[in-house]
Every structure is written in structure tokens, then in C-alpha cells.
Amino acid sequence: MSSITSATIVGAGIAGLTTALALAQKGITAHILEQAPALEEVGAGLQLSPNASRILDDLGLIDALSARWSEPDHILLSSGSSLAPLASVPAGQAARRRWGAPYGVLHRAALQAVLLDAVRREPLCTVTTGQRIETAEEARAIAPADILVAADGVWSRLRQSVPGALPARYSGTIAWRFLVPYGVAPPFLNPRTVTAFLGPQAHLVAYPLAESQAFNIVAIHQLAEAPPEGWSRKGDAMARKRLLDAFSGWHADIRRLLNDAQDPLMWPLFECPDGAWTDGRKTVLIGDAAHAMTPFAAQGAAMAIEDAELLANVLAAGTDTTQALRRFESTRRERVARVRSRGAFNRFAYHARGPIALGRNLVLALRGPESLAADLDWLYDYRTPG
């Protein structure tokens, strides 16, 4: 029988809410402390690959999510200069058949709303808003529990409570995010696909958001100068110029899309280096607080969701908390490292130029859709231990 009967979770984002539900499923009470006075998710769209949606299905959320997301037919790689398709991975029903779970795209706020509704309906879960937590001692004083889970994001305050945890660092890339309503979207945007347009030192991702009736656009380019920490801000005229310069040489329709973007938000991308995730006793970091990563593999939310399930599994299975936390850290570290490596490879491939880009395009042309899907089996067909 587990020695853990209660948990305090700091942060009511995707990581914190999913962890509360996963713990409750194991009979462990969860009290979430959130600094915001009201729960409003920042950001725009996100992709939920089968490794994440499978876990959300296990938590009984798939019907609520399916009513709010789109399941694209394909994941496409296309040329940013010509718009020509380079490669395709089957999704939609093919994803359900191959990986046993759907591939969905939706607004972050929609996912958070589904999670929050489930948490509020769960008797073992409570949420307290308006509680800014700076230290582990503050969290424990407000909500004493057997375990403290820091799910407070990439700029985690509780990271300092874990010896050996390392601060977030700027990745050298900027993401611009904006929505384009279906009614005014250019023809090259396909409402049945997730499409990544590739080019030198930059790429652009587009996919539909069913509830918003709009395309989510994410334009990522390299920028050496580190901006201030913070989630998003409106870029000034100089920042907009750097955005357009990064996409110079791209197809005119994409440049027009970027130039005409309404109220785009600039997001500096930070990541966490490979430091400690737990003190081995009573505190554990999860999600972006532990291993924030750049979106080149579209796995940030998925890794947080996987964290939640494994943490609940190990805490419910063991009587030794230290052993359980060490098992969590070692198991997740191996998985996250492999996902990071895939993201680094994607960044290199997506932003290639010259002969390397030509070689990339030739290799992709020789690979069929099923072959490319097989390359993702290790990622999308993953089952959390326990």
C-alpha cells in the first residue's frame, strides 16, 4: 500500500491539472494552488499526439476533447519556397488504427477547460486560485500534504527547492503566433492537415482550430539576442521586420500571410537544461518546470501529460517515497532525452539550407507515408510504465 495519500500541486496548467486527475484515479487527494485569480490559459493551439491522447482517454476525457478538437487527415511537410508537399504522415483514422489513439489539434484553452471541469467534478481534487507560491515552505504551509508537485512552468519558482535543478535558458529561437479565420485564409492552408512549411533558419506550422473556426499559425525563426523572460508580447516594428527578414526568399503567399497577420504575439522559446527533477524526499518537478523543451517535435504538452500518469503510477505502487521519486525521474529522464533528440534533429532538418536542404528533400521524396509513420512508432505508441 502506498505511503502517499495526499499531494499539493503548484500550478493549474496542463501538467498540474492532469496530475491531479491521475492521482485521484489512484485514490490520492490533490490540492492545486494557482497564482492567477482566474484560470485562463495563455497561448493558442496545441497538438495532442496519440501518446498523450491515450492517457487523456484513460482519464475519461476523450469524448469531451473529441467534441472540441480536429483530427487532421495528414501531417505534411512542405516547401516554404514553393509550397510543394515534401512528405506526408497519415493521421485521422490511420492514427487511431496504427497507434490505438487519436491525433487531435485544439486550442490550449479548450484542453485546460476540459481538464479543469474534470478536476472540479472529482471529489478528491480541489483548486485554490490567487495563491502566488514562491517557496516549497509556503506551499506546504498553505496546503500540507505527503508530496509537493511543482507544475509551475518554465520559470518555476519552486525549482530552487530542488538541489541540482537548473534555471531555464533562451533557446535562440522566437515563435510568432496568430490566428487566421477560415473565411479569409489563403488557399494553401488546408483545414484537414497539420502542415509544417520548411525553409532556411525558419519554419511555419499551420493547423485548424475547430472551435475558433480559424487556422493556428506558428512562425519560428532564429534570433541570437535573448529577449526578456515572459510568455508573449506584441512585437514592435523592428521585431516584425526581423520576422519578415527571416522569411525572405519564401513563397510570396507565406510572406503576405505574415505581413498581414493581425495582432501576432511574439513568444521567446526557453528550455530547461538537464538538471535534477526531485529532491528525492518530498518535492518533484514535472512538465515545463522539469524539462521545458522547444516545440520542434510538438511534444511539450504530451511530455507533461506523460509525467502526470507515471508520477501517479509510481506513487500509488510504492511504500518508499524516495524510491518512487527516483524511479519517476530516471524513467522520465530517458524518455524526455529521446524526445529532445528528435526535436533537435527536426530543428536541423526543418531549418536546413543549400545542399543539406536538397538532400533532405530527396530523402523525404523516397520515403512513403507508412515508412515515415513507422519512424514515429516509438514516440506515438508509447505506454507509460505501470
C-alpha positions as CSV (number, residue, x, y, z in Angstrom):
1,M,0.0,0.0,0.0
2,S,1.3,3.5,-0.9
3,S,2.5,5.8,1.9
4,I,1.3,8.7,-0.2
5,T,-2.3,9.7,0.4
6,S,-2.2,13.4,-0.4
7,A,-0.4,15.8,-2.8
8,T,-0.1,19.6,-3.1
9,I,0.3,20.7,-6.7
10,V,1.6,24.2,-7.5
11,G,0.3,25.3,-10.9
12,A,-3.0,24.7,-12.6
13,G,-1.8,24.4,-16.2
14,I,-1.9,21.2,-18.3
15,A,0.7,19.5,-16.1
16,G,-0.9,20.3,-12.8
17,L,-4.5,19.6,-13.7
18,T,-3.6,16.3,-15.4
19,T,-1.5,15.2,-12.4
20,A,-4.4,15.9,-10.0
21,L,-6.7,13.7,-12.1
22,A,-4.2,10.9,-12.4
23,L,-3.5,11.0,-8.6
24,A,-7.3,11.0,-7.9
25,Q,-7.7,8.0,-10.1
26,K,-5.3,6.2,-7.7
27,G,-7.1,7.3,-4.6
28,I,-4.7,10.1,-3.8
29,T,-6.1,13.5,-2.9
30,A,-4.8,16.5,-4.7
31,H,-4.9,20.2,-3.8
32,I,-3.9,22.6,-6.6
33,L,-2.5,26.1,-5.8
34,E,-2.6,28.5,-8.7
35,Q,-1.3,32.1,-8.6
36,A,-3.8,33.5,-11.2
37,P,-7.1,34.8,-9.8
38,A,-8.9,33.1,-12.6
39,L,-7.7,30.2,-14.8
40,E,-7.1,31.5,-18.3
41,E,-4.6,29.5,-20.4
42,V,-2.2,31.6,-22.5
43,G,-1.1,30.6,-26.0
44,A,-3.1,29.4,-29.0
45,G,-3.2,25.9,-30.4
46,L,-1.5,22.7,-29.5
47,Q,-1.2,19.2,-30.9
48,L,-2.1,16.1,-28.9
49,S,-0.4,13.1,-30.4
50,P,-1.5,9.6,-29.6
51,N,0.9,9.1,-26.7
52,A,-0.9,12.0,-24.9
53,S,-4.5,11.4,-26.1
54,R,-4.2,7.8,-24.9
55,I,-3.6,9.0,-21.4
56,L,-6.4,11.5,-21.5
57,D,-8.7,8.7,-22.7
58,D,-7.7,6.6,-19.7
59,L,-8.8,9.6,-17.6
60,G,-12.2,9.6,-19.2
61,L,-11.8,12.8,-21.2
62,I,-11.6,11.7,-24.8
63,D,-15.3,12.3,-25.5
64,A,-15.2,15.9,-24.2
65,L,-12.0,16.5,-26.2
66,S,-13.3,15.0,-29.4
67,A,-16.2,17.4,-29.3
68,R,-13.7,20.3,-29.3
69,W,-10.8,19.3,-31.5
70,S,-10.0,18.4,-35.1
71,E,-8.3,15.2,-36.2
72,P,-6.3,16.1,-39.2
73,D,-6.1,13.5,-42.1
74,H,-2.4,14.0,-42.6
75,I,0.7,15.7,-41.1
76,L,2.5,17.3,-44.0
77,L,6.0,18.7,-44.6
78,S,6.0,21.2,-47.4
79,S,8.5,23.6,-49.0
80,G,8.4,27.2,-47.8
81,S,9.6,28.5,-51.1
82,S,7.3,26.6,-53.5
83,L,4.5,25.3,-51.2
84,A,5.0,21.9,-52.8
85,P,4.5,18.9,-50.5
86,L,7.7,17.0,-49.5
87,A,6.3,14.3,-47.2
88,S,3.1,13.1,-45.6
89,V,2.3,11.0,-42.4
90,P,-1.2,9.6,-42.2
91,A,-3.2,10.8,-39.2
92,G,-7.0,10.8,-38.7
93,Q,-8.4,7.2,-38.7
94,A,-5.0,5.9,-39.7
95,A,-3.6,7.2,-36.4
96,R,-6.3,5.5,-34.4
97,R,-5.6,2.3,-36.3
98,R,-1.8,2.4,-36.1
99,W,-1.3,3.8,-32.6
100,G,-4.6,3.0,-30.9
101,A,-5.4,6.6,-30.1
102,P,-6.3,9.8,-31.9
103,Y,-4.1,12.7,-33.1
104,G,-6.0,15.9,-32.2
105,V,-5.4,19.6,-32.6
106,L,-7.2,22.2,-30.4
107,H,-6.8,25.5,-28.6
108,R,-4.9,25.3,-25.3
109,A,-7.8,27.0,-23.5
110,A,-10.1,24.1,-24.7
111,L,-7.8,21.5,-23.2
112,Q,-7.5,23.4,-20.0
113,A,-11.3,23.8,-19.8
114,V,-11.9,20.1,-20.2
115,L,-9.2,19.3,-17.5
116,L,-10.5,21.9,-15.1
117,D,-14.1,20.7,-15.4
118,A,-13.0,17.2,-14.7
119,V,-10.9,18.4,-11.7
120,R,-13.9,20.3,-10.3
121,R,-16.1,17.3,-10.6
122,E,-13.6,15.0,-8.9
123,P,-14.2,14.7,-5.1
124,L,-10.5,14.1,-4.4
125,C,-9.4,17.3,-6.1
126,T,-9.6,20.9,-5.0
127,V,-8.3,24.1,-6.6
128,T,-7.3,27.4,-4.9
129,T,-6.7,30.4,-7.1
130,G,-4.9,33.7,-6.2
131,Q,-2.1,31.9,-4.4
132,R,1.3,33.0,-5.5
133,I,3.8,30.5,-4.2
134,E,7.5,31.4,-4.1
135,T,8.9,28.5,-2.0
136,A,8.2,25.0,-1.1
137,E,7.7,26.0,2.5
138,E,4.9,28.4,1.5
139,A,3.1,25.7,-0.4
140,R,3.4,23.2,2.5
141,A,2.2,25.8,5.0
142,I,-1.0,26.6,2.9
143,A,-1.7,23.0,1.9
144,P,0.2,20.4,3.9
145,A,0.5,17.1,2.1
146,D,2.7,14.0,1.7
147,I,4.2,15.2,-1.5
148,L,4.7,18.5,-3.3
149,V,4.5,18.6,-7.0
150,A,5.9,21.7,-8.8
151,A,4.0,22.2,-12.0
152,D,4.6,25.9,-12.2
153,G,6.1,26.1,-15.6
154,V,9.3,27.0,-17.4
155,W,10.0,29.9,-14.9
156,S,9.3,27.7,-11.9
157,R,9.8,29.4,-8.5
158,L,9.9,26.0,-6.8
159,R,12.8,24.8,-8.9
160,Q,15.1,26.4,-6.3
161,S,13.8,23.9,-3.8
162,V,15.4,21.0,-5.7
163,P,19.2,20.8,-5.3
164,G,20.8,20.5,-8.7
165,A,17.8,21.8,-10.7
166,L,18.9,24.3,-13.4
167,P,17.2,27.5,-14.5
168,A,15.6,28.0,-17.9
169,R,17.7,29.3,-20.7
170,Y,16.9,31.0,-24.0
171,S,16.9,28.6,-27.0
172,G,17.9,31.1,-29.7
173,T,14.5,30.9,-31.4
174,I,11.4,33.0,-31.4
175,A,7.8,31.8,-32.1
176,W,5.2,34.2,-33.5
177,R,1.6,33.0,-33.0
178,F,-1.6,34.3,-34.6
179,L,-5.0,33.1,-35.9
180,V,-6.3,33.3,-39.4
181,P,-10.1,32.9,-39.7
182,Y,-11.2,30.3,-42.2
183,G,-13.2,32.8,-44.2
184,V,-10.1,34.9,-45.1
185,A,-7.5,32.2,-45.1
186,P,-5.4,31.7,-48.3
187,P,-6.0,28.6,-50.3
188,F,-2.7,26.9,-49.4
189,L,-3.9,26.5,-45.8
190,N,-5.6,23.1,-45.6
191,P,-8.2,22.6,-42.9
192,R,-7.7,18.8,-43.0
193,T,-3.9,18.8,-42.3
194,V,-1.2,19.9,-39.9
195,T,1.4,21.4,-42.2
196,A,4.9,22.4,-41.5
197,F,6.5,24.6,-44.2
198,L,10.3,24.4,-44.1
199,G,12.9,26.9,-45.0
200,P,16.4,28.2,-44.2
201,Q,16.7,29.0,-40.5
202,A,12.9,29.2,-40.1
203,H,9.7,27.2,-40.4
204,L,6.0,27.8,-40.2
205,V,3.3,25.4,-38.8
206,A,-0.4,25.7,-39.6
207,Y,-3.3,23.7,-38.4
208,P,-7.1,24.1,-37.9
209,L,-8.8,25.0,-34.6
210,A,-12.4,23.8,-34.9
211,E,-13.9,25.9,-32.1
212,S,-12.2,29.1,-33.3
213,Q,-13.0,28.4,-36.9
214,A,-9.5,29.6,-37.7
215,F,-6.0,28.3,-38.5
216,N,-3.4,28.4,-35.8
217,I,-0.2,29.8,-37.3
218,V,3.2,29.4,-35.6
219,A,6.2,31.0,-37.3
220,I,9.5,30.2,-35.8
221,H,12.8,31.8,-36.6
222,Q,16.3,32.0,-35.1
223,L,17.2,35.1,-33.1
224,A,20.5,35.3,-31.3
225,E,19.6,38.1,-28.9
226,A,17.8,36.8,-25.8
227,P,14.6,38.7,-25.1
228,P,13.3,39.2,-21.6
229,E,11.5,36.3,-19.9
230,G,7.8,36.2,-20.4
231,W,5.2,34.3,-22.3
232,S,4.1,36.7,-25.0
233,R,4.1,40.3,-26.1
234,K,3.3,42.3,-29.2
235,G,6.4,42.7,-31.3
236,D,7.4,46.2,-32.2
237,A,8.2,47.4,-35.8
238,M,11.8,46.2,-35.5
239,A,10.7,42.8,-34.3
240,R,8.1,42.5,-37.2
241,K,10.9,43.4,-39.6
242,R,13.1,40.7,-38.3
243,L,10.2,38.2,-38.7
244,L,9.8,39.2,-42.4
245,D,13.5,39.2,-43.0
246,A,13.7,35.6,-41.5
247,F,11.2,34.5,-44.2
248,S,12.8,36.4,-47.1
249,G,13.0,34.1,-50.1
250,W,9.9,32.2,-49.1
251,H,6.8,31.9,-51.2
252,A,5.0,35.3,-51.7
253,D,1.8,33.9,-50.2
254,I,3.5,33.0,-47.0
255,R,5.2,36.4,-46.8
256,R,1.9,38.0,-47.4
257,L,0.3,35.9,-44.6
258,L,3.0,37.1,-42.2
259,N,2.8,40.7,-43.3
260,D,-1.0,40.8,-42.9
261,A,-1.1,39.0,-39.6
262,Q,-3.5,40.6,-37.1
263,D,-2.1,41.2,-33.6
264,P,0.6,38.4,-33.7
265,L,2.3,37.7,-30.4
266,M,6.0,37.1,-30.1
267,W,7.0,34.2,-27.8
268,P,10.6,33.7,-26.9
269,L,11.3,30.0,-26.6
270,F,13.0,28.9,-23.4
271,E,14.1,25.4,-22.4
272,C,15.4,23.8,-19.2
273,P,18.8,22.1,-19.3
274,D,19.2,18.6,-17.9
275,G,19.2,19.2,-14.1
276,A,17.7,17.4,-11.1
277,W,13.9,17.0,-11.0
278,T,13.4,15.8,-7.4
279,D,14.9,16.2,-4.0
280,G,14.3,12.5,-3.5
281,R,12.1,13.1,-0.5
282,K,9.0,15.3,-0.8
283,T,9.3,17.6,-3.8
284,V,9.2,16.7,-7.6
285,L,9.3,18.9,-10.7
286,I,7.1,18.0,-13.6
287,G,6.2,19.4,-17.1
288,D,8.0,22.6,-18.1
289,A,9.3,23.1,-14.6
290,A,11.4,20.0,-15.1
291,H,12.2,19.8,-18.8
292,A,10.8,22.6,-20.8
293,M,11.6,22.0,-24.5
294,T,11.3,23.8,-27.8
295,P,8.3,22.8,-30.0
296,F,10.2,21.1,-32.8
297,A,8.7,17.7,-32.0
298,A,5.3,19.1,-30.9
299,Q,5.7,17.2,-27.6
300,G,5.7,19.8,-24.8
301,A,2.1,19.2,-23.6
302,A,2.5,15.4,-24.3
303,M,5.5,15.2,-22.0
304,A,3.7,16.9,-19.2
305,I,0.7,14.5,-19.6
306,E,3.1,11.5,-19.6
307,D,4.7,12.9,-16.5
308,A,1.4,13.0,-14.7
309,E,0.5,9.4,-15.4
310,L,3.9,8.0,-14.4
311,L,4.0,10.0,-11.2
312,A,0.6,8.8,-10.2
313,N,1.6,5.2,-11.0
314,V,4.9,5.2,-9.0
315,L,3.4,7.0,-6.0
316,A,0.5,4.6,-5.9
317,A,2.6,1.5,-6.3
318,G,5.3,2.0,-3.7
319,T,5.7,2.5,0.1
320,D,9.1,4.2,-0.2
321,T,8.6,7.7,-1.4
322,T,12.3,8.3,-2.1
323,Q,12.5,5.2,-4.3
324,A,9.3,6.2,-6.1
325,L,10.6,9.6,-6.9
326,R,13.9,8.3,-8.1
327,R,12.1,5.8,-10.3
328,F,10.0,8.6,-11.7
329,E,13.0,10.8,-12.5
330,S,15.1,8.0,-14.1
331,T,12.3,6.7,-16.2
332,R,11.1,10.1,-17.4
333,R,14.7,11.4,-18.0
334,E,15.4,8.6,-20.5
335,R,12.1,9.3,-22.4
336,V,12.5,13.1,-22.4
337,A,16.1,12.8,-23.6
338,R,15.0,10.8,-26.6
339,V,12.2,13.3,-27.4
340,R,14.7,16.2,-27.1
341,S,17.0,14.4,-29.5
342,R,14.1,14.1,-32.0
343,G,13.3,17.8,-31.6
344,A,17.0,18.7,-32.2
345,F,17.0,16.6,-35.3
346,N,13.8,18.2,-36.6
347,R,15.2,21.7,-36.0
348,F,18.3,20.8,-38.0
349,A,16.2,19.3,-40.8
350,Y,13.5,22.0,-40.9
351,H,15.9,24.9,-41.0
352,A,18.4,23.3,-43.4
353,R,19.7,25.3,-46.3
354,G,21.7,24.7,-49.5
355,P,22.9,21.2,-50.3
356,I,21.6,19.9,-46.9
357,A,18.1,21.0,-47.7
358,L,18.3,19.5,-51.2
359,G,19.5,16.2,-49.6
360,R,16.6,16.3,-47.1
361,N,14.1,16.8,-49.8
362,L,15.5,13.9,-51.8
363,V,15.4,11.6,-48.8
364,L,11.8,12.6,-48.0
365,A,10.7,12.0,-51.6
366,L,12.0,8.5,-51.4
367,R,10.1,7.7,-48.2
368,G,6.4,6.6,-48.3
369,P,3.8,7.7,-45.8
370,E,3.8,4.3,-44.0
371,S,7.6,4.3,-43.7
372,L,7.5,7.8,-42.2
373,A,4.7,6.7,-39.8
374,A,6.8,3.8,-38.7
375,D,9.6,6.2,-37.6
376,L,7.1,7.7,-35.1
377,D,6.0,4.4,-33.5
378,W,8.5,4.8,-30.6
379,L,7.0,8.2,-29.9
380,Y,3.3,7.8,-30.5
381,D,2.8,4.2,-29.4
382,Y,4.5,4.8,-26.0
383,R,2.8,3.3,-22.9
384,T,3.7,4.7,-19.5
385,P,5.2,2.0,-17.2
386,G,2.8,0.7,-14.6
